[in-house]
């Protein structure tokens, strides 16, 4: 089984965290071969390590981690890779792939351009 974990910062605002959960549900509907969930760096649960643990406990042999972040700040460059690397050493038999963060995703400029109305 493959798992996809959508990684977000987390917020004190519950509605913001629910938006991330809703996005994970939308991804799950589009990716039937994956067990999709959301995880948070801080301020909400589950945290990233716990979400990875759950995916492995549910039988994931491959875990893809998708940072739902727009820029390569400290969390994207340092914090998330450190958490993933620690879990990799704990689960050596499980393939873990940290995907590019949202802002670096191919096609992002095209996506943003499509949001801009070109006619008055």
C-alpha positions as CSV (number, residue, x, y, z in Angstrom):
1,X,0.0,0.0,0.0
2,X,1.1,3.5,-0.7
3,X,0.4,6.5,1.5
4,X,0.4,10.2,0.7
5,X,0.7,12.6,3.6
6,X,-0.1,16.3,2.9
7,X,2.1,18.3,5.2
8,X,1.0,21.7,6.4
9,X,2.2,24.1,9.1
10,X,-0.9,23.9,11.4
11,X,-2.9,26.8,12.9
12,X,-4.5,27.8,16.1
13,X,-7.5,28.5,13.8
14,X,-9.4,25.2,13.6
15,X,-11.0,26.1,10.3
16,X,-7.6,26.5,8.6
17,X,-6.7,23.0,9.8
18,X,-10.0,21.7,8.4
19,X,-9.2,23.2,5.0
20,X,-6.0,21.1,4.9
21,X,-8.0,18.0,5.9
22,X,-10.5,18.8,3.2
23,X,-7.7,19.1,0.6
24,X,-6.4,15.7,1.7
25,X,-9.9,14.3,1.2
26,X,-10.0,15.8,-2.3
27,X,-6.6,14.3,-3.1
28,X,-7.8,10.9,-1.8
29,X,-10.7,11.0,-4.3
30,X,-8.3,11.7,-7.1
31,X,-5.6,9.1,-6.1
32,X,-7.4,5.8,-5.5
33,X,-4.1,3.9,-5.2
34,X,-3.1,5.9,-2.1
35,X,-4.2,6.2,1.5
36,X,-4.1,10.0,1.8
37,X,-4.0,11.9,5.1
38,X,-2.9,15.3,6.4
39,X,-0.3,16.1,9.1
40,X,0.9,19.3,10.7
41,X,4.3,20.6,11.7
42,X,2.9,22.3,14.8
43,X,-0.3,23.7,16.5
44,X,-2.5,20.8,15.3
45,X,-2.6,17.0,15.2
46,X,-1.5,14.7,14.0
47,X,2.1,15.8,13.8
48,X,4.2,14.6,10.9
49,X,6.0,11.8,12.8
50,X,2.7,10.4,14.1
51,X,1.2,10.5,10.6
52,X,4.1,8.5,9.2
53,X,3.9,6.0,12.1
54,X,0.2,5.5,11.3
55,X,0.8,5.0,7.6
56,X,3.4,2.4,8.3
57,X,1.2,0.7,10.9
58,X,-1.6,0.5,8.3
59,X,0.8,-1.3,5.9
60,X,2.3,1.4,3.8
61,X,5.5,0.2,2.1
62,X,5.9,3.6,0.4
63,X,5.1,6.9,2.0
64,X,5.1,10.1,-0.1
65,X,5.2,13.4,1.8
66,X,3.9,16.5,0.1
67,X,4.7,19.8,1.8
68,X,1.7,22.2,1.3
69,X,3.9,25.3,1.6
70,X,4.4,28.1,-0.9
71,X,8.1,29.0,-0.2
72,X,11.3,27.3,0.9
73,X,11.4,28.8,4.4
74,X,13.1,27.1,7.4
75,X,10.3,24.6,7.9
76,X,10.6,23.3,4.3
77,X,14.4,23.4,4.2
78,X,15.3,22.2,7.7
79,X,12.4,21.1,9.9
80,X,10.4,18.8,7.6
81,X,13.5,17.1,6.1
82,X,14.8,16.4,9.6
83,X,11.6,14.8,10.7
84,X,11.4,12.7,7.6
85,X,15.0,11.6,7.9
86,X,14.5,10.5,11.5
87,X,11.5,8.4,10.5
88,X,13.5,7.0,7.6
89,X,16.1,5.7,10.0
90,X,13.3,4.2,12.2
91,X,11.6,2.5,9.2
92,X,14.5,1.5,7.0
93,X,12.2,-1.0,5.1
94,X,9.8,1.7,4.1
95,X,10.4,3.9,1.1
96,X,9.9,7.6,2.0
97,X,9.9,10.2,-0.6
98,X,9.8,13.9,0.3
99,X,8.2,15.6,-2.7
100,X,8.8,19.2,-3.8
101,X,6.9,21.8,-1.8
102,X,3.8,23.3,-3.4
103,X,5.5,26.6,-4.5
104,X,8.2,24.7,-6.4
105,X,5.8,22.3,-8.1
106,X,6.0,22.1,-11.9
107,X,3.2,24.1,-13.4
108,X,2.7,26.4,-10.4
109,X,3.3,29.6,-12.5
110,X,0.7,28.3,-15.1
111,X,-1.7,27.6,-12.3
112,X,-1.4,31.1,-10.8
113,X,-1.6,32.7,-14.2
114,X,-4.9,30.9,-14.8
115,X,-6.3,32.6,-11.7
116,X,-5.7,36.0,-13.1
117,X,-8.6,37.5,-15.1
118,X,-7.3,38.8,-18.3
119,X,-10.4,40.6,-19.4
120,X,-12.1,43.5,-17.6
